[in-house]
């Protein structure tokens, strides 16, 4: 295995923990039917997810329309990012990241407030969630703290998934995973712009959409140990030491979470956990086969793991 066991365990642990947090958040925002009084005084049933900040899904949305809109939005977002990268518009990109991170964090934090609060105080808790999310997003985007970066990543993708799970059914998310996997293969192994975006985010923006774990290689670790043993720790600041990074893109985390969320709504928690576990095991296989310094499209592997898990779910349902 090319990645160290420790780095692999850290990335896998953060990936799976995000899946668990995401399933909890999606469950809290599960649809509820309430009775409302219309203008003419009649009672009608209305489905609500209690999603804050205007992210509540429209009534009777068609999954096929959502899927097409989703694909167009992804293409549009990638095109805008490549355009802004070309003209070195770092500030605009940081502000874009800041808005998305703040919104996603606030949705996740609000979910946990909803779990422990009274329904009459929902509005107040959504404001409090936003006030907590703002400084965390600011530190993440503009202060570049590695601990805050990875900690917030755990809660960003659950918030994003909670928005999209109500909009997609099972066939739509399965088709989306296939399309994203094909796109990932093309973007990494053929066009190469996925690597360019990742390097640009890390080197220029100092912000990366995904998990980011810096580590020292064997030679660098030996050099650091040598300086420490010789009691020349001050010299370490003058010595240039190469730091490697292990990364896992945000899309590789959120798309299997959306599938697990849809499965949660349709089949229950156990089935959703099987999907998340399948995605995690597939990611482990990729890490075991990957070589240091090379970029790999993770989505095809994760999608295969999700589909195997989904087949197991259907078999369990048939028993």
N, C-alpha and C positions, 0 to 999 in steps of 0.2 A: 504494500500500500504506500503510494507516493506521499500523500499527506500524512503528517504525524498523527498518531492515535488521538492525542490531546486536541489538536485543531479539528479533526474530524468529529470528535465527540462534542466539541463546543458548537460547531455549526449544526450538527444534527439535533442537538439538544435545543437550540434556539428555534430551529425549524419546527420541531414537534411541539414545543411549548407554545409557539404561536398558533399552531393548529388547535390546541386545547383551549387556549384563551379565546380564539375565534369562535369555536363551537359554543362556548359559554355565552359570548356576546350575541351571536346569532339566535341562540335559544331565548335570551332575554327579549330580543326584538321579534320574537315569533308572532305571527298574525293573531289578532284578537278581534272577535266580533262584538260590537257594542251597538246599542240602540240609540238613535238620535231622532229628535223631533224636527220634522220639516216645517216649512213656512206655513203650510195649511193645517198643521197640528197633528199629522199622522206620524206614527212611529215606523222607522225604517232601520234595517240592519246595515251597519257599515263596518268594513274590515280596516283595522289600523295596526301599524307596526310600532307606533310610538317613537319613530325615528325623529330626531330633532333637526333644527336648522334648515328646514325646508327640503329634507332628503326623503320624505315619505313617498313611496312609489305611487304613480298615478293609478286610478281605479281601472280594473279590467285591462291591464297592459298585455299585449301579445308578445310571448317569448320570442317569436320569429323576428318581430320588429325590433325588440330589444337586442337580439343577437346581431342584427345588421348594424344597428346604431353603435353597439359596443365595438365592432370591428372597425367601423368608420372612425370612431373616436380614438382608437389605438393608432391607426394610420395617421390621423391628423396630429396626435400628440407627438409621435416619433418625428414627423415631418417638421413640426414647429421646433422641436428640440434640436434637430440637425441644422435647421436654419439659424437658430440663435447661437449654436456652437460656432457656425461658420463666421458669424459677425461678432463673436466673443462678447455676447450680451450676458455676462455672468450675473449681474444684479437682477435682471429680469428673471433668469432661471432660478436664482435663490429665492426671490419673492414667490415664484410659482411653487417651488418646493415648500416654502414656508406656509402658504395657504393650504395646500393639500395635507401636509403633516398636521397642522393645527386642527383642521376639520376632522380628519380621521381619528386623531387622539381624543378629541372632545367627544366624538360619538362613542368610542370605547369606554371612556371614563364615565360618561352619562349612563351607559348601560349598567354599570355596577352601582351607580347611585339609584337607578330605578329598582334594582334588585332589593335594596335595603330601605327604600323610602316609601312614603305615602303618595298615592297618585295625585293628590292635591298640590304637591310640592314639585311636580315634574319640571315646570317652567323654571323654578329657582335653581334646581339641580343642573339643568342644561346650561344655565349661565355660569354656575360654579365650575362645571366641567370645562367650559371654554376658558375660564380664567386660569385653570390649572394647566390646560394644554398650551396656552400662549407662551409662557416662559420656557417650557420644555422644548417647544418647537424653535424658539429663538436660540437657545443654547445649542441645539442640534445643528441648525443651519448656519448660524453666524459665529459660534464659539468653538465648534469642532471638538467637542469632548467625546472621546471614543466610547466611554461607558454610557453616557446619555444617549449617544447614537444608537447603540445596540439595544439598550433598554427600551427606548421609544419604538424601535422597529417591532418589538414584540406586541405592541398595542396599536400600531398603525394599520396593519393588514386586517385585523379583526374589524376595525371600523369601516374600512373599504369594502370588505366582504359583506358586512351587514347591509350595505346600500344595494348591492347587486344581487344577493341571493333571492329577494322577493321578486326580482324582475325576470328570472330565468327558471325554466323547468329542466328536467334531467337531460332530455335529448339536446336542448340548446347548449348547455354547459359542456356536454360530451363533444359536440361538434366544435365548440369554441376551443376546447383543449387540443383537438386535432389540428385546427387551423393555427393556433399559437405555436404548436410543436413544429409544424412545417416552417412557419415564419422564423422560429428560433434557429432551426438548422440552417436556413438561408442566411440569416443575419450574422451568425457566428462563423460558419464554415465556408461560406461563399462570398457574401458581400463584405463581411468583416466590420460593418459599422457598429455592431454591438460592442466589440472591443473598444472601438474609438469612443463611444459614449461612456463606457465604464471608466476608461483612462482619463477622459476629459473631466468627468465628475470628481474623480479622486484627486487629480493633480491641479485642476484649475478651480473648480467650484468648492473643493474640499468638502463635498457632500456626495454621498452615494446612496442610491435607492436600493437598499438591501443590507444584509448583514456583512460586516467588515471586521475581520480579525487579523491584526498585524502580528507577525511572529519572526523570530530569528532562525536562520538556517544553522546547521551544525558548525560551520566555520565561524559564523558570527557569534554563536554562543560560546565557542572556545575562546574567541578573542575577548569577549566581555569577562569571562571567567579568569582569563590571564591577567587583565587589568585589575580586577577585584582582588585576586590573590596577591598581587604585587603592591597592593595598597595605593594604587594610582587611579583611583576612581575619578579624580578631577580631569584626567587625561581623556576620559571617555567622551566628554563634551567636545573636545577638539578633534576626536577621531571620527571619520565618516564611516558609519556602519550601515550596510545595506539591510533594510527591513522588508521582508516579504509580506504579502497580504493574501489571505484566503477570503474570497467573496462569494456571496450567494445573492443573486438578483431578487428584487422584490416581486417580480412577476412569477418567479419560481416558487414563491411562498404563497401568494394570494390566490392564484388560479386553482391549485388543488384544494385550498381552503373553501373557495366558492363551491366547488363540487361537493366537498364534505358537508357544507352547509345545506345545499339542496337535498342531499341524501338524508341529512338530519330531519329536514322538514317532511320528507316523504316516507322514510323507513324507521327513523328513530336514532337514538344516541349510539347504540352498539354498532349499527351499520355505518354511521358516520365515522366512528373511531376506527373501524376496519379500513375505510378509505384513507384516512390520515396515516394509519400505520403502513399501508401499502405504499403511499407516496414517500414516507420516511425511509423504508427499506430500499426502495428504488434509488433514492438519493445516496444511500450508503453504498450501493453497488457502483454508482457512478464515481464516488470518492475513491473507492478501492481500485477502480480501473484507470483513474485519471493520472496524468503525469504533471509534475510540477512545472509551472510556467506556461501551461497551455490553457486556452479557453475551450470550454465545452458547452454545448447547448443542453441545459439541464432539463428543459421541459419535455423533450421526447422520452427521456428515461422516467421522469416523474409521471407523465401521462400513462406510460405502459404500466407502471406500478399501480396507478389509480384504477385502470381498467381491469387489471387482474383482481384487485380488491373489490371492484364493483361486481365482477362475475361471482365472487365468493358471496357477496351480499345477496345477489339474486338466488344463488343456490340455497342459502340459509332461509330465505323467504319462502322457497318452494317446499322446504322440509316440514 
